[in-house]
Amino acid sequence: MLKILTDISPVNLLVSPNVEVKDNAILSIGIVHEIFRIFYFLGVKLEAIDKVR
């Protein structure tokens, strides 16, 4: 996960000949995607709660 959040391009990680590096990059991208989905979901719920109030 730290490699994706540094200056190393995710594309370079995905085309790496090392399979473990590739797998970690794909897993990390998926985790980051899920985290953003959770924050979006929470934001939508908070807006709905504010409207009800």
DSSP file (Angstrom, degrees, kcal/mol; ACC not computed):
  #  RESIDUE AA STRUCTURE BP1 BP2  ACC     N-H-->O    O-->H-N    N-H-->O    O-->H-N    TCO  KAPPA ALPHA  PHI   PSI    X-CA   Y-CA   Z-CA
    1    1 A M     >        0   0    0      0, 0.0     4,-1.5     0, 0.0     3,-0.4   0.000 360.0 360.0 360.0 -39.3    0.0    0.0    0.0
    2    2 A L  T  4  +     0   0    0      1,-0.2     4,-0.3     2,-0.2     0, 0.0   0.844 360.0  58.6 -64.2 -32.6    2.8    2.4    0.8
    3    3 A K  T >4 S+     0   0    0      1,-0.2     3,-0.8     2,-0.2     5,-0.5   0.871 105.3  49.6 -65.3 -35.0    4.3    1.9   -2.6
    4    4 A I  T 34 S+     0   0    0     -3,-0.4    -1,-0.2     1,-0.2    -2,-0.2   0.858 109.3  51.8 -71.3 -33.6    1.1    3.1   -4.3
    5    5 A L  T 3< S+     0   0    0     -4,-1.5    -1,-0.2     4,-0.1    -2,-0.2   0.390 105.1  70.1 -85.4   5.0    1.0    6.2   -2.0
    6    6 A T  S <  S-     0   0    0     -3,-0.8    -3,-0.1    -4,-0.3     0, 0.0  -0.247 109.2 -77.9-103.3-163.7    4.6    7.2   -2.9
    7    7 A D  S    S+     0   0    0     -2,-0.1     2,-0.4     2,-0.1    -3,-0.1   0.526  94.6 109.2 -78.2  -5.2    6.1    8.5   -6.1
    8    8 A I  S    S-     0   0    0     -5,-0.5    -2,-0.2     1,-0.1     5,-0.0  -0.591  75.6-120.3 -75.7 127.8    6.1    5.0   -7.8
    9    9 A S     >  -     0   0    0     -2,-0.4     4,-1.5     1,-0.1     3,-0.4  -0.449   8.0-136.1 -67.9 134.3    3.5    4.9  -10.5
   10   10 A P  H  > S+     0   0    0      0, 0.0     4,-2.3     0, 0.0     5,-0.2   0.826 106.5  61.3 -58.2 -30.2    0.8    2.2  -10.0
   11   11 A V  H  > S+     0   0    0      1,-0.2     4,-1.6     2,-0.2     5,-0.1   0.911 101.2  51.5 -63.9 -41.0    1.2    1.4  -13.7
   12   12 A N  H  4 S+     0   0    0     -3,-0.4    -1,-0.2     1,-0.2     4,-0.1   0.875 110.5  49.2 -62.7 -36.5    4.9    0.5  -13.0
   13   13 A L  H >< S+     0   0    0     -4,-1.5     3,-1.0     1,-0.2    -1,-0.2   0.889 109.1  52.0 -68.4 -38.6    3.8   -1.8  -10.2
   14   14 A L  H 3< S+     0   0    0     -4,-2.3    -1,-0.2     1,-0.2    -2,-0.2   0.780 112.3  44.8 -71.4 -26.1    1.1   -3.5  -12.4
   15   15 A V  T 3< S+     0   0    0     -4,-1.6    -1,-0.2    -5,-0.2    -2,-0.2   0.298  85.0 128.3 -99.0   9.5    3.6   -4.3  -15.2
   16   16 A S    <   -     0   0    0     -3,-1.0     6,-0.1     1,-0.1    -3,-0.1  -0.363  62.9-135.6 -63.6 141.0    6.3   -5.5  -12.8
   17   17 A P  S    S+     0   0    0      0, 0.0     2,-0.6     0, 0.0    -1,-0.1   0.698  84.6  93.2 -70.8 -16.4    7.7   -9.0  -13.6
   18   18 A N     >  -     0   0    0      1,-0.2     4,-1.9    -5,-0.1     5,-0.1  -0.690  66.0-157.8 -80.5 116.5    7.4   -9.8   -9.9
   19   19 A V  H  > S+     0   0    0     -2,-0.6     4,-2.7     1,-0.2     5,-0.2   0.862  90.6  55.1 -65.0 -37.4    4.0  -11.5   -9.4
   20   20 A E  H  > S+     0   0    0      2,-0.2     4,-2.4     1,-0.2    -1,-0.2   0.900 107.6  49.3 -64.6 -40.2    3.9  -10.7   -5.7
   21   21 A V  H  > S+     0   0    0      2,-0.2     4,-2.2     1,-0.2    -1,-0.2   0.917 112.0  49.5 -63.3 -43.2    4.4   -7.0   -6.4
   22   22 A K  H  X S+     0   0    0     -4,-1.9     4,-2.4     2,-0.2    -2,-0.2   0.930 111.3  48.3 -61.2 -47.0    1.6   -7.1   -9.0
   23   23 A D  H  X S+     0   0    0     -4,-2.7     4,-2.5     1,-0.2    -2,-0.2   0.906 111.8  49.5 -62.0 -42.7   -0.7   -8.9   -6.6
   24   24 A N  H  X S+     0   0    0     -4,-2.4     4,-2.6     2,-0.2    -1,-0.2   0.888 110.4  51.0 -64.2 -38.7    0.0   -6.4   -3.8
   25   25 A A  H  X S+     0   0    0     -4,-2.2     4,-2.4     2,-0.2    -2,-0.2   0.928 111.9  46.3 -64.4 -44.9   -0.6   -3.5   -6.1
   26   26 A I  H  X S+     0   0    0     -4,-2.4     4,-2.1     1,-0.2    -2,-0.2   0.920 114.2  48.1 -64.4 -43.6   -4.0   -4.9   -7.3
   27   27 A L  H  X S+     0   0    0     -4,-2.5     4,-2.2     2,-0.2    -2,-0.2   0.911 112.2  49.4 -62.8 -42.9   -5.0   -5.6   -3.7
   28   28 A S  H  X S+     0   0    0     -4,-2.6     4,-2.6     2,-0.2     5,-0.2   0.900 109.3  51.1 -65.2 -41.3   -4.0   -2.2   -2.5
   29   29 A I  H  X S+     0   0    0     -4,-2.4     4,-2.2     1,-0.2    -1,-0.2   0.910 110.6  50.2 -62.4 -40.9   -5.8   -0.4   -5.3
   30   30 A G  H  X S+     0   0    0     -4,-2.1     4,-2.3     2,-0.2    -2,-0.2   0.896 110.4  49.4 -63.3 -40.5   -8.9   -2.5   -4.4
   31   31 A I  H  X S+     0   0    0     -4,-2.2     4,-2.2     2,-0.2    -2,-0.2   0.924 110.9  48.9 -65.6 -44.4   -8.6   -1.5   -0.7
   32   32 A V  H  X S+     0   0    0     -4,-2.6     4,-2.1     1,-0.2    -1,-0.2   0.902 110.7  52.1 -61.6 -40.4   -8.2    2.2   -1.6
   33   33 A H  H  X S+     0   0    0     -4,-2.2     4,-2.0     1,-0.2    -1,-0.2   0.921 109.7  48.3 -61.4 -45.1  -11.3    2.0   -3.8
   34   34 A E  H  X S+     0   0    0     -4,-2.3     4,-2.2     1,-0.2    -1,-0.2   0.877 108.5  54.3 -64.9 -37.3  -13.4    0.4   -1.1
   35   35 A I  H  X S+     0   0    0     -4,-2.2     4,-2.2     1,-0.2    -1,-0.2   0.924 108.9  48.3 -62.3 -43.7  -12.3    3.1    1.4
   36   36 A F  H  X S+     0   0    0     -4,-2.1     4,-2.3     1,-0.2    -1,-0.2   0.878 109.4  53.3 -64.8 -36.4  -13.4    5.8   -1.0
   37   37 A R  H  X S+     0   0    0     -4,-2.0     4,-2.6     2,-0.2    -1,-0.2   0.902 108.2  50.4 -63.9 -39.9  -16.8    4.0   -1.4
   38   38 A I  H  X S+     0   0    0     -4,-2.2     4,-2.7     2,-0.2    -2,-0.2   0.931 111.0  48.0 -63.4 -45.9  -17.3    3.9    2.4
   39   39 A F  H  X S+     0   0    0     -4,-2.2     4,-2.2     2,-0.2    -1,-0.2   0.893 112.3  49.4 -63.1 -38.7  -16.5    7.6    2.7
   40   40 A Y  H  X S+     0   0    0     -4,-2.3     4,-2.3     2,-0.2    -2,-0.2   0.936 111.5  49.3 -63.3 -45.9  -18.9    8.4   -0.2
   41   41 A F  H  X S+     0   0    0     -4,-2.6     4,-2.2     1,-0.2    -2,-0.2   0.916 111.8  48.2 -59.6 -44.9  -21.6    6.2    1.4
   42   42 A L  H  X S+     0   0    0     -4,-2.7     4,-2.4     1,-0.2    -1,-0.2   0.882 109.9  52.8 -64.8 -37.5  -21.2    8.0    4.8
   43   43 A G  H  X S+     0   0    0     -4,-2.2     4,-2.0     2,-0.2    -2,-0.2   0.909 109.3  48.5 -63.6 -42.1  -21.3   11.4    3.1
   44   44 A V  H  X S+     0   0    0     -4,-2.3     4,-2.1     1,-0.2    -2,-0.2   0.911 112.2  49.3 -64.4 -42.4  -24.6   10.5    1.4
   45   45 A K  H  X S+     0   0    0     -4,-2.2     4,-2.4     1,-0.2    -2,-0.2   0.899 109.7  51.0 -64.9 -40.4  -26.1    9.3    4.7
   46   46 A L  H  X S+     0   0    0     -4,-2.4     4,-2.2     2,-0.2    -1,-0.2   0.888 109.2  51.0 -65.2 -38.0  -25.0   12.4    6.6
   47   47 A E  H  X S+     0   0    0     -4,-2.0     4,-2.0     2,-0.2    -1,-0.2   0.917 110.6  49.4 -63.7 -42.3  -26.6   14.6    3.9
   48   48 A A  H  X S+     0   0    0     -4,-2.1     4,-1.9     1,-0.2    -2,-0.2   0.899 110.0  50.5 -64.6 -40.2  -29.9   12.6    4.3
   49   49 A I  H  X S+     0   0    0     -4,-2.4     4,-1.9     1,-0.2    -1,-0.2   0.901 109.3  51.4 -64.6 -40.0  -29.8   12.9    8.0
   50   50 A D  H  < S+     0   0    0     -4,-2.2    -1,-0.2     1,-0.2    -2,-0.2   0.889 108.9  51.1 -64.0 -38.8  -29.3   16.7    7.7
   51   51 A K  H  < S+     0   0    0     -4,-2.0    -1,-0.2     1,-0.2    -2,-0.2   0.884 108.7  51.1 -65.9 -38.5  -32.3   17.0    5.4
   52   52 A V  H  <        0   0    0     -4,-1.9    -1,-0.2     1,-0.3    -2,-0.2   0.885 360.0 360.0 -66.6 -38.2  -34.5   15.0    7.8
   53   53 A R     <        0   0    0     -4,-1.9    -1,-0.3    -5,-0.2    -2,-0.2   0.527 360.0 360.0 -63.3 360.0  -33.5   17.3   10.7
